[in-house]
Amino acid sequence: MGWPTQKVSNFFYMLRVIRTLVSPLNPSHVTLSCQRSMKQCGILEMLSSILMANGVPVETLTEAIVTVGEVIRGSPENQDYFSSVIAPSEPPRFVCIQINKKKSTDFYFYS
């Protein structure tokens, strides 16, 4: 049972906007300001909860992981927050990332 197509599409567009705001291609003061705002308004918290949620489609989870990486890149405050996020213990969920020779990434989920 996955997410409806429109929900996935909307989520991908939202993540694209977030990544554009925190892109390393922006001037550094703009990126840092946007990263700070992502934490202050709760977007980083929301993204972190999505990473730990059950039932999130793999493609959606992959995009969320990339977006969290962009939001915490070069931001000690956001990195501190993310390091305090605790994965749910029921059921425990582990992600193993494998990068193959063709430069594609495979995600495996274990519980």
PADRENRO-48704 format. One record per atom (N, C-alpha, C): residue in three letters; residue number from 1; x, y, z; atom name. Coordinates in nm, 2 decimals. Layout:
N
+---------+-----+--------+--------+--------+-------+
| residuo | num |     c1 |     c2 |     c3 | atomo |
+---------+-----+--------+--------+--------+-------+
|     Ala | NUM |      X |      Y |      Z |    CA |
...
+---------+-----+--------+--------+--------+-------+
***
This chain:
111
+---------+-----+--------+--------+--------+-------+
| residuo | num |     c1 |     c2 |     c3 | atomo |
+---------+-----+--------+--------+--------+-------+
|     Met |   1 |   0.08 |  -0.12 |   0.00 |     N |
|     Met |   1 |   0.00 |   0.00 |   0.00 |    CA |
|     Met |   1 |   0.09 |   0.12 |   0.00 |     C |
|     Gly |   2 |   0.09 |   0.20 |  -0.11 |     N |
|     Gly |   2 |   0.18 |   0.31 |  -0.12 |    CA |
|     Gly |   2 |   0.10 |   0.44 |  -0.11 |     C |
|     Trp |   3 |   0.18 |   0.55 |  -0.13 |     N |
|     Trp |   3 |   0.11 |   0.68 |  -0.13 |    CA |
|     Trp |   3 |   0.05 |   0.70 |  -0.26 |     C |
|     Pro |   4 |  -0.06 |   0.78 |  -0.26 |     N |
|     Pro |   4 |  -0.13 |   0.82 |  -0.39 |    CA |
|     Pro |   4 |  -0.03 |   0.89 |  -0.48 |     C |
|     Thr |   5 |  -0.04 |   0.88 |  -0.61 |     N |
|     Thr |   5 |   0.05 |   0.94 |  -0.70 |    CA |
|     Thr |   5 |   0.06 |   1.09 |  -0.68 |     C |
|     Gln |   6 |  -0.05 |   1.16 |  -0.66 |     N |
|     Gln |   6 |  -0.05 |   1.30 |  -0.64 |    CA |
|     Gln |   6 |   0.03 |   1.34 |  -0.52 |     C |
|     Lys |   7 |   0.01 |   1.27 |  -0.41 |     N |
|     Lys |   7 |   0.09 |   1.29 |  -0.29 |    CA |
|     Lys |   7 |   0.24 |   1.28 |  -0.31 |     C |
|     Val |   8 |   0.28 |   1.18 |  -0.38 |     N |
|     Val |   8 |   0.42 |   1.16 |  -0.41 |    CA |
|     Val |   8 |   0.47 |   1.27 |  -0.49 |     C |
|     Ser |   9 |   0.40 |   1.31 |  -0.60 |     N |
|     Ser |   9 |   0.44 |   1.42 |  -0.68 |    CA |
|     Ser |   9 |   0.45 |   1.55 |  -0.60 |     C |
|     Asn |  10 |   0.35 |   1.58 |  -0.52 |     N |
|     Asn |  10 |   0.36 |   1.70 |  -0.44 |    CA |
|     Asn |  10 |   0.48 |   1.70 |  -0.35 |     C |
|     Phe |  11 |   0.50 |   1.59 |  -0.29 |     N |
|     Phe |  11 |   0.62 |   1.58 |  -0.19 |    CA |
|     Phe |  11 |   0.75 |   1.60 |  -0.27 |     C |
|     Phe |  12 |   0.76 |   1.54 |  -0.39 |     N |
|     Phe |  12 |   0.89 |   1.56 |  -0.46 |    CA |
|     Phe |  12 |   0.91 |   1.71 |  -0.50 |     C |
|     Tyr |  13 |   0.80 |   1.78 |  -0.53 |     N |
|     Tyr |  13 |   0.81 |   1.92 |  -0.57 |    CA |
|     Tyr |  13 |   0.85 |   2.00 |  -0.44 |     C |
|     Met |  14 |   0.79 |   1.96 |  -0.33 |     N |
|     Met |  14 |   0.83 |   2.03 |  -0.20 |    CA |
|     Met |  14 |   0.98 |   2.01 |  -0.17 |     C |
|     Leu |  15 |   1.02 |   1.89 |  -0.19 |     N |
|     Leu |  15 |   1.17 |   1.86 |  -0.16 |    CA |
|     Leu |  15 |   1.26 |   1.93 |  -0.26 |     C |
|     Arg |  16 |   1.21 |   1.95 |  -0.38 |     N |
|     Arg |  16 |   1.29 |   2.02 |  -0.48 |    CA |
|     Arg |  16 |   1.31 |   2.17 |  -0.44 |     C |
|     Val |  17 |   1.20 |   2.23 |  -0.39 |     N |
|     Val |  17 |   1.20 |   2.37 |  -0.34 |    CA |
|     Val |  17 |   1.30 |   2.38 |  -0.23 |     C |
|     Ile |  18 |   1.29 |   2.29 |  -0.13 |     N |
|     Ile |  18 |   1.38 |   2.29 |  -0.02 |    CA |
|     Ile |  18 |   1.52 |   2.28 |  -0.06 |     C |
|     Arg |  19 |   1.55 |   2.19 |  -0.15 |     N |
|     Arg |  19 |   1.69 |   2.17 |  -0.19 |    CA |
|     Arg |  19 |   1.74 |   2.29 |  -0.27 |     C |
|     Thr |  20 |   1.65 |   2.36 |  -0.34 |     N |
|     Thr |  20 |   1.69 |   2.48 |  -0.41 |    CA |
|     Thr |  20 |   1.73 |   2.59 |  -0.31 |     C |
|     Leu |  21 |   1.65 |   2.60 |  -0.21 |     N |
|     Leu |  21 |   1.68 |   2.70 |  -0.11 |    CA |
|     Leu |  21 |   1.81 |   2.68 |  -0.04 |     C |
|     Val |  22 |   1.85 |   2.55 |  -0.01 |     N |
|     Val |  22 |   1.97 |   2.52 |   0.06 |    CA |
|     Val |  22 |   2.09 |   2.48 |  -0.03 |     C |
|     Ser |  23 |   2.08 |   2.50 |  -0.15 |     N |
|     Ser |  23 |   2.18 |   2.45 |  -0.25 |    CA |
|     Ser |  23 |   2.31 |   2.51 |  -0.22 |     C |
|     Pro |  24 |   2.42 |   2.43 |  -0.23 |     N |
|     Pro |  24 |   2.55 |   2.49 |  -0.22 |    CA |
|     Pro |  24 |   2.59 |   2.58 |  -0.33 |     C |
|     Leu |  25 |   2.51 |   2.59 |  -0.44 |     N |
|     Leu |  25 |   2.54 |   2.68 |  -0.55 |    CA |
|     Leu |  25 |   2.49 |   2.82 |  -0.51 |     C |
|     Asn |  26 |   2.41 |   2.84 |  -0.41 |     N |
|     Asn |  26 |   2.37 |   2.97 |  -0.37 |    CA |
|     Asn |  26 |   2.48 |   3.04 |  -0.29 |     C |
|     Pro |  27 |   2.48 |   3.17 |  -0.28 |     N |
|     Pro |  27 |   2.58 |   3.23 |  -0.19 |    CA |
|     Pro |  27 |   2.57 |   3.17 |  -0.05 |     C |
|     Ser |  28 |   2.68 |   3.15 |   0.01 |     N |
|     Ser |  28 |   2.69 |   3.08 |   0.14 |    CA |
|     Ser |  28 |   2.60 |   3.14 |   0.25 |     C |
|     His |  29 |   2.59 |   3.28 |   0.25 |     N |
|     His |  29 |   2.50 |   3.34 |   0.35 |    CA |
|     His |  29 |   2.35 |   3.31 |   0.33 |     C |
|     Val |  30 |   2.32 |   3.29 |   0.20 |     N |
|     Val |  30 |   2.18 |   3.26 |   0.17 |    CA |
|     Val |  30 |   2.15 |   3.11 |   0.21 |     C |
|     Thr |  31 |   2.24 |   3.02 |   0.18 |     N |
|     Thr |  31 |   2.23 |   2.88 |   0.21 |    CA |
|     Thr |  31 |   2.22 |   2.87 |   0.36 |     C |
|     Leu |  32 |   2.31 |   2.93 |   0.44 |     N |
|     Leu |  32 |   2.31 |   2.92 |   0.58 |    CA |
|     Leu |  32 |   2.18 |   2.98 |   0.64 |     C |
|     Ser |  33 |   2.13 |   3.09 |   0.59 |     N |
|     Ser |  33 |   2.01 |   3.15 |   0.64 |    CA |
|     Ser |  33 |   1.89 |   3.06 |   0.61 |     C |
|     Cys |  34 |   1.88 |   3.00 |   0.50 |     N |
|     Cys |  34 |   1.78 |   2.90 |   0.46 |    CA |
|     Cys |  34 |   1.78 |   2.78 |   0.55 |     C |
|     Gln |  35 |   1.91 |   2.73 |   0.57 |     N |
|     Gln |  35 |   1.92 |   2.61 |   0.66 |    CA |
|     Gln |  35 |   1.87 |   2.64 |   0.80 |     C |
|     Arg |  36 |   1.90 |   2.76 |   0.85 |     N |
|     Arg |  36 |   1.86 |   2.80 |   0.98 |    CA |
|     Arg |  36 |   1.71 |   2.81 |   0.99 |     C |
|     Ser |  37 |   1.65 |   2.86 |   0.88 |     N |
|     Ser |  37 |   1.50 |   2.87 |   0.87 |    CA |
|     Ser |  37 |   1.44 |   2.74 |   0.87 |     C |
|     Met |  38 |   1.50 |   2.64 |   0.80 |     N |
|     Met |  38 |   1.44 |   2.51 |   0.79 |    CA |
|     Met |  38 |   1.43 |   2.44 |   0.93 |     C |
|     Lys |  39 |   1.53 |   2.47 |   1.02 |     N |
|     Lys |  39 |   1.52 |   2.42 |   1.15 |    CA |
|     Lys |  39 |   1.42 |   2.50 |   1.23 |     C |
|     Gln |  40 |   1.42 |   2.63 |   1.22 |     N |
|     Gln |  40 |   1.33 |   2.71 |   1.31 |    CA |
|     Gln |  40 |   1.19 |   2.69 |   1.28 |     C |
|     Cys |  41 |   1.15 |   2.67 |   1.15 |     N |
|     Cys |  41 |   1.01 |   2.65 |   1.12 |    CA |
|     Cys |  41 |   0.96 |   2.50 |   1.13 |     C |
|     Gly |  42 |   1.05 |   2.41 |   1.16 |     N |
|     Gly |  42 |   1.01 |   2.27 |   1.18 |    CA |
|     Gly |  42 |   1.02 |   2.18 |   1.06 |     C |
|     Ile |  43 |   1.08 |   2.23 |   0.95 |     N |
|     Ile |  43 |   1.09 |   2.15 |   0.83 |    CA |
|     Ile |  43 |   1.19 |   2.04 |   0.85 |     C |
|     Leu |  44 |   1.30 |   2.07 |   0.92 |     N |
|     Leu |  44 |   1.40 |   1.96 |   0.94 |    CA |
|     Leu |  44 |   1.34 |   1.86 |   1.03 |     C |
|     Glu |  45 |   1.26 |   1.90 |   1.13 |     N |
|     Glu |  45 |   1.20 |   1.80 |   1.22 |    CA |
|     Glu |  45 |   1.10 |   1.71 |   1.14 |     C |
|     Met |  46 |   1.02 |   1.77 |   1.05 |     N |
|     Met |  46 |   0.92 |   1.70 |   0.97 |    CA |
|     Met |  46 |   1.00 |   1.60 |   0.88 |     C |
|     Leu |  47 |   1.10 |   1.65 |   0.81 |     N |
|     Leu |  47 |   1.18 |   1.56 |   0.72 |    CA |
|     Leu |  47 |   1.24 |   1.44 |   0.80 |     C |
|     Ser |  48 |   1.29 |   1.47 |   0.92 |     N |
|     Ser |  48 |   1.35 |   1.36 |   1.00 |    CA |
|     Ser |  48 |   1.24 |   1.26 |   1.04 |     C |
|     Ser |  49 |   1.12 |   1.31 |   1.07 |     N |
|     Ser |  49 |   1.02 |   1.21 |   1.11 |    CA |
|     Ser |  49 |   0.98 |   1.13 |   0.99 |     C |
|     Ile |  50 |   0.98 |   1.18 |   0.87 |     N |
|     Ile |  50 |   0.95 |   1.10 |   0.75 |    CA |
|     Ile |  50 |   1.06 |   0.99 |   0.73 |     C |
|     Leu |  51 |   1.18 |   1.02 |   0.76 |     N |
|     Leu |  51 |   1.29 |   0.92 |   0.75 |    CA |
|     Leu |  51 |   1.26 |   0.80 |   0.84 |     C |
|     Met |  52 |   1.20 |   0.83 |   0.95 |     N |
|     Met |  52 |   1.17 |   0.72 |   1.05 |    CA |
|     Met |  52 |   1.04 |   0.66 |   1.04 |     C |
|     Ala |  53 |   0.95 |   0.71 |   0.95 |     N |
|     Ala |  53 |   0.81 |   0.66 |   0.94 |    CA |
|     Ala |  53 |   0.81 |   0.53 |   0.87 |     C |
|     Asn |  54 |   0.71 |   0.45 |   0.90 |     N |
|     Asn |  54 |   0.68 |   0.33 |   0.82 |    CA |
|     Asn |  54 |   0.59 |   0.36 |   0.71 |     C |
|     Gly |  55 |   0.60 |   0.29 |   0.60 |     N |
|     Gly |  55 |   0.51 |   0.30 |   0.49 |    CA |
|     Gly |  55 |   0.54 |   0.41 |   0.39 |     C |
|     Val |  56 |   0.66 |   0.47 |   0.40 |     N |
|     Val |  56 |   0.70 |   0.57 |   0.31 |    CA |
|     Val |  56 |   0.76 |   0.50 |   0.19 |     C |
|     Pro |  57 |   0.71 |   0.53 |   0.06 |     N |
|     Pro |  57 |   0.77 |   0.46 |  -0.05 |    CA |
|     Pro |  57 |   0.92 |   0.48 |  -0.07 |     C |
|     Val |  58 |   0.99 |   0.38 |  -0.12 |     N |
|     Val |  58 |   1.13 |   0.39 |  -0.13 |    CA |
|     Val |  58 |   1.18 |   0.51 |  -0.20 |     C |
|     Glu |  59 |   1.12 |   0.54 |  -0.32 |     N |
|     Glu |  59 |   1.16 |   0.66 |  -0.40 |    CA |
|     Glu |  59 |   1.15 |   0.79 |  -0.31 |     C |
|     Thr |  60 |   1.04 |   0.80 |  -0.24 |     N |
|     Thr |  60 |   1.01 |   0.91 |  -0.16 |    CA |
|     Thr |  60 |   1.11 |   0.92 |  -0.04 |     C |
|     Leu |  61 |   1.14 |   0.81 |   0.02 |     N |
|     Leu |  61 |   1.24 |   0.80 |   0.13 |    CA |
|     Leu |  61 |   1.38 |   0.84 |   0.07 |     C |
|     Thr |  62 |   1.42 |   0.80 |  -0.04 |     N |
|     Thr |  62 |   1.54 |   0.83 |  -0.10 |    CA |
|     Thr |  62 |   1.56 |   0.98 |  -0.12 |     C |
|     Glu |  63 |   1.45 |   1.04 |  -0.17 |     N |
|     Glu |  63 |   1.46 |   1.19 |  -0.20 |    CA |
|     Glu |  63 |   1.46 |   1.26 |  -0.06 |     C |
|     Ala |  64 |   1.39 |   1.21 |   0.04 |     N |
|     Ala |  64 |   1.39 |   1.28 |   0.17 |    CA |
|     Ala |  64 |   1.53 |   1.27 |   0.23 |     C |
|     Ile |  65 |   1.60 |   1.15 |   0.22 |     N |
|     Ile |  65 |   1.74 |   1.14 |   0.27 |    CA |
|     Ile |  65 |   1.83 |   1.24 |   0.21 |     C |
|     Val |  66 |   1.82 |   1.25 |   0.07 |     N |
|     Val |  66 |   1.91 |   1.35 |   0.00 |    CA |
|     Val |  66 |   1.88 |   1.49 |   0.05 |     C |
|     Thr |  67 |   1.75 |   1.52 |   0.07 |     N |
|     Thr |  67 |   1.71 |   1.66 |   0.12 |    CA |
|     Thr |  67 |   1.76 |   1.69 |   0.26 |     C |
|     Val |  68 |   1.75 |   1.59 |   0.35 |     N |
|     Val |  68 |   1.80 |   1.61 |   0.48 |    CA |
|     Val |  68 |   1.95 |   1.64 |   0.48 |     C |
|     Gly |  69 |   2.02 |   1.56 |   0.39 |     N |
|     Gly |  69 |   2.16 |   1.58 |   0.38 |    CA |
|     Gly |  69 |   2.20 |   1.73 |   0.33 |     C |
|     Glu |  70 |   2.11 |   1.78 |   0.24 |     N |
|     Glu |  70 |   2.14 |   1.92 |   0.20 |    CA |
|     Glu |  70 |   2.11 |   2.02 |   0.31 |     C |
|     Val |  71 |   2.00 |   1.99 |   0.39 |     N |
|     Val |  71 |   1.96 |   2.08 |   0.49 |    CA |
|     Val |  71 |   2.07 |   2.09 |   0.61 |     C |
|     Ile |  72 |   2.13 |   1.97 |   0.63 |     N |
|     Ile |  72 |   2.23 |   1.97 |   0.74 |    CA |
|     Ile |  72 |   2.37 |   1.99 |   0.70 |     C |
|     Arg |  73 |   2.40 |   1.99 |   0.57 |     N |
|     Arg |  73 |   2.54 |   2.01 |   0.51 |    CA |
|     Arg |  73 |   2.59 |   2.15 |   0.56 |     C |
|     Gly |  74 |   2.71 |   2.15 |   0.63 |     N |
|     Gly |  74 |   2.77 |   2.27 |   0.67 |    CA |
|     Gly |  74 |   2.70 |   2.35 |   0.78 |     C |
|     Ser |  75 |   2.60 |   2.29 |   0.84 |     N |
|     Ser |  75 |   2.53 |   2.36 |   0.95 |    CA |
|     Ser |  75 |   2.54 |   2.28 |   1.08 |     C |
|     Pro |  76 |   2.63 |   2.32 |   1.16 |     N |
|     Pro |  76 |   2.65 |   2.25 |   1.29 |    CA |
|     Pro |  76 |   2.52 |   2.24 |   1.37 |     C |
|     Glu |  77 |   2.44 |   2.35 |   1.37 |     N |
|     Glu |  77 |   2.32 |   2.35 |   1.45 |    CA |
|     Glu |  77 |   2.22 |   2.24 |   1.40 |     C |
|     Asn |  78 |   2.21 |   2.23 |   1.27 |     N |
|     Asn |  78 |   2.12 |   2.13 |   1.21 |    CA |
|     Asn |  78 |   2.18 |   1.99 |   1.23 |     C |
|     Gln |  79 |   2.31 |   1.98 |   1.22 |     N |
|     Gln |  79 |   2.37 |   1.85 |   1.24 |    CA |
|     Gln |  79 |   2.35 |   1.80 |   1.38 |     C |
|     Asp |  80 |   2.36 |   1.90 |   1.48 |     N |
|     Asp |  80 |   2.34 |   1.86 |   1.62 |    CA |
|     Asp |  80 |   2.20 |   1.81 |   1.64 |     C |
|     Tyr |  81 |   2.10 |   1.88 |   1.58 |     N |
|     Tyr |  81 |   1.96 |   1.84 |   1.59 |    CA |
|     Tyr |  81 |   1.95 |   1.70 |   1.53 |     C |
|     Phe |  82 |   2.00 |   1.68 |   1.41 |     N |
|     Phe |  82 |   1.98 |   1.55 |   1.34 |    CA |
|     Phe |  82 |   2.04 |   1.44 |   1.42 |     C |
|     Ser |  83 |   2.16 |   1.47 |   1.48 |     N |
|     Ser |  83 |   2.22 |   1.36 |   1.56 |    CA |
|     Ser |  83 |   2.14 |   1.32 |   1.68 |     C |
|     Ser |  84 |   2.05 |   1.40 |   1.72 |     N |
|     Ser |  84 |   1.96 |   1.37 |   1.84 |    CA |
|     Ser |  84 |   1.84 |   1.30 |   1.80 |     C |
|     Val |  85 |   1.81 |   1.28 |   1.67 |     N |
|     Val |  85 |   1.69 |   1.21 |   1.63 |    CA |
|     Val |  85 |   1.71 |   1.06 |   1.66 |     C |
|     Ile |  86 |   1.61 |   1.01 |   1.72 |     N |
|     Ile |  86 |   1.61 |   0.87 |   1.77 |    CA |
|     Ile |  86 |   1.52 |   0.79 |   1.68 |     C |
|     Ala |  87 |   1.57 |   0.68 |   1.63 |     N |
|     Ala |  87 |   1.49 |   0.59 |   1.54 |    CA |
|     Ala |  87 |   1.39 |   0.52 |   1.64 |     C |
|     Pro |  88 |   1.27 |   0.49 |   1.59 |     N |
|     Pro |  88 |   1.18 |   0.42 |   1.67 |    CA |
|     Pro |  88 |   1.23 |   0.28 |   1.69 |     C |
|     Ser |  89 |   1.20 |   0.22 |   1.81 |     N |
|     Ser |  89 |   1.25 |   0.09 |   1.84 |    CA |
|     Ser |  89 |   1.15 |  -0.02 |   1.81 |     C |
|     Glu |  90 |   1.03 |   0.02 |   1.78 |     N |
|     Glu |  90 |   0.93 |  -0.08 |   1.74 |    CA |
|     Glu |  90 |   0.87 |  -0.05 |   1.60 |     C |
|     Pro |  91 |   0.90 |  -0.12 |   1.50 |     N |
|     Pro |  91 |   1.01 |  -0.22 |   1.49 |    CA |
|     Pro |  91 |   1.13 |  -0.14 |   1.46 |     C |
|     Pro |  92 |   1.25 |  -0.19 |   1.50 |     N |
|     Pro |  92 |   1.37 |  -0.13 |   1.46 |    CA |
|     Pro |  92 |   1.39 |  -0.13 |   1.31 |     C |
|     Arg |  93 |   1.44 |  -0.02 |   1.25 |     N |
|     Arg |  93 |   1.45 |  -0.01 |   1.11 |    CA |
|     Arg |  93 |   1.59 |   0.03 |   1.08 |     C |
|     Phe |  94 |   1.66 |  -0.04 |   1.00 |     N |
|     Phe |  94 |   1.80 |  -0.01 |   0.96 |    CA |
|     Phe |  94 |   1.80 |   0.01 |   0.81 |     C |
|     Val |  95 |   1.88 |   0.10 |   0.76 |     N |
|     Val |  95 |   1.90 |   0.12 |   0.62 |    CA |
|     Val |  95 |   2.04 |   0.09 |   0.58 |     C |
|     Cys |  96 |   2.06 |   0.01 |   0.49 |     N |
|     Cys |  96 |   2.19 |  -0.02 |   0.43 |    CA |
|     Cys |  96 |   2.19 |   0.03 |   0.29 |     C |
|     Ile |  97 |   2.29 |   0.12 |   0.27 |     N |
|     Ile |  97 |   2.30 |   0.18 |   0.14 |    CA |
|     Ile |  97 |   2.42 |   0.11 |   0.06 |     C |
|     Gln |  98 |   2.39 |   0.07 |  -0.06 |     N |
|     Gln |  98 |   2.50 |   0.01 |  -0.14 |    CA |
|     Gln |  98 |   2.51 |   0.08 |  -0.27 |     C |
|     Ile |  99 |   2.63 |   0.13 |  -0.30 |     N |
|     Ile |  99 |   2.66 |   0.19 |  -0.42 |    CA |
|     Ile |  99 |   2.73 |   0.09 |  -0.51 |     C |
|     Asn | 100 |   2.66 |   0.07 |  -0.63 |     N |
|     Asn | 100 |   2.72 |  -0.03 |  -0.72 |    CA |
|     Asn | 100 |   2.82 |   0.04 |  -0.82 |     C |
|     Lys | 101 |   2.88 |  -0.04 |  -0.90 |     N |
|     Lys | 101 |   2.98 |   0.00 |  -1.00 |    CA |
|     Lys | 101 |   2.92 |   0.11 |  -1.10 |     C |
|     Lys | 102 |   2.79 |   0.10 |  -1.12 |     N |
|     Lys | 102 |   2.73 |   0.19 |  -1.22 |    CA |
|     Lys | 102 |   2.69 |   0.32 |  -1.16 |     C |
|     Lys | 103 |   2.73 |   0.35 |  -1.04 |     N |
|     Lys | 103 |   2.70 |   0.47 |  -0.96 |    CA |
|     Lys | 103 |   2.56 |   0.49 |  -0.92 |     C |
|     Ser | 104 |   2.48 |   0.38 |  -0.93 |     N |
|     Ser | 104 |   2.34 |   0.39 |  -0.88 |    CA |
|     Ser | 104 |   2.35 |   0.35 |  -0.74 |     C |
|     Thr | 105 |   2.24 |   0.39 |  -0.66 |     N |
|     Thr | 105 |   2.24 |   0.36 |  -0.52 |    CA |
|     Thr | 105 |   2.12 |   0.27 |  -0.49 |     C |
|     Asp | 106 |   2.15 |   0.16 |  -0.42 |     N |
|     Asp | 106 |   2.04 |   0.07 |  -0.38 |    CA |
|     Asp | 106 |   2.02 |   0.08 |  -0.23 |     C |
|     Phe | 107 |   1.90 |   0.09 |  -0.18 |     N |
|     Phe | 107 |   1.86 |   0.10 |  -0.04 |    CA |
|     Phe | 107 |   1.80 |  -0.04 |   0.00 |     C |
|     Tyr | 108 |   1.85 |  -0.09 |   0.11 |     N |
|     Tyr | 108 |   1.79 |  -0.21 |   0.16 |    CA |
|     Tyr | 108 |   1.74 |  -0.18 |   0.30 |     C |
|     Phe | 109 |   1.62 |  -0.23 |   0.34 |     N |
|     Phe | 109 |   1.56 |  -0.20 |   0.47 |    CA |
|     Phe | 109 |   1.55 |  -0.33 |   0.54 |     C |
|     Tyr | 110 |   1.60 |  -0.33 |   0.67 |     N |
|     Tyr | 110 |   1.59 |  -0.44 |   0.75 |    CA |
|     Tyr | 110 |   1.52 |  -0.41 |   0.88 |     C |
|     Ser | 111 |   1.43 |  -0.49 |   0.92 |     N |
|     Ser | 111 |   1.36 |  -0.47 |   1.05 |    CA |
|     Ser | 111 |   1.37 |  -0.59 |   1.13 |     C |
+---------+-----+--------+--------+--------+-------+
***
